[in-house]
Amino acid sequence: MSTFRSIAWEGGRLVLLDQRRIPEEKTFLELETPGEVAEAIRTMAVRGAPAIGAAAAFGVVLAARRGEDLEAADARLRASRPTAVNLFWALDRMKRVWAGFAGGREELVGALEAEALKIAEEDVAANKAIGRNALPLIPDEAKILHHCNTGSLATVDYGTALGIIRIAHEAGKKVHAFLDETRPRLQGARLSAWELRELGIPHTVIADGASGHVMQKFGIDLVVVGADRIARNGDTANKIGTYNLALAARYHGVPFYVAAPTSTIDLETAAGAEIPIEERSPEELTHCGPVRVVPEGSPVYNPAFDVTPAELITAIVTEAGLAYPPFEESLPALVRKAKEE
Ligand code: MRU
């Protein structure tokens, strides 16, 4: 397993880097049942839209290996998290293999394993293509603002928005990344900072509320974020706080880019209002680690994602190329192109 690869299929088990423990510890989970995979997704041991899609695909393989009911495993995996469409996209791909399969159990396991491995490998290739496609957008010595974690940890490997920063660095562009800490789960502070440190890419962690100030003070050149689901009109669901960042970027005239594989584009969802937004446990807000920071009895609201309206998005970078407004036209064209490639 390479330093970052979040997901590996080893000896019939799904090996996951436990993202809840980073940066304190680098520990791996070895999962053998679809129920364990669903639980790892629900508790965010594995997280990030493409990573949970690939993990769920291997969850189906595990169910088949154990001779479990695939319909039940599929339903359990689908119920693990609601917002990232990659989860459903990957499970739909797996279902196309198992529904009505004519051969025996061993052949079915082989066919499912091949499909899950294909999903994982395609993700890595898509991420590298996203990085290459974005390269012309990144000026030399760019100051780039990033939200959440969209790197190797959030994908099978390499990353989407963070992958763009990585590829620009590797191309010698001397970029500097400002990383939103990303309350309440701190994916920016814990995970993105860890990845960029390991890669030797210059970065500074900031509080989420500091992004407007940082744009004003340092002159950010571009914002780049990932996505959990992109509706047909370009409205984009991503980690909570993305919408605020897009508003600040618009005020400061900073280009706002979304980077995602075409598997994150959901053409069946017309607009952002239709995207299901996950609400997570109040404890993520009431506590910092074991310490209670909100008074007992104060109500909290903890949406894990928000929707950035398409009009705040400059362009969407995918493996098949860039989509510009009007997204109703450019996104279906890119999805068609990706299918042909
Ligand atoms: O709740 P998370 O950590 O799974 O949310 C992750 C994000 O919002 C990412 O930006 C998105 O999934 C894209 S990851 C390439």
Boltz pocket constraint, residues with backbone or C-beta under 6 A from the ligand:
constraints:
  - pocket:
      binder: B
      contacts: [[A, 47], [A, 48], [A, 49], [A, 50], [A, 84], [A, 147], [A, 148], [A, 149], [A, 150], [A, 151], [A, 154], [A, 155], [A, 159], [A, 160], [A, 161], [A, 187], [A, 225], [A, 226], [A, 227], [A, 228], [A, 238], [A, 239], [A, 240], [A, 259], [A, 304]]
      max_distance: 6.0
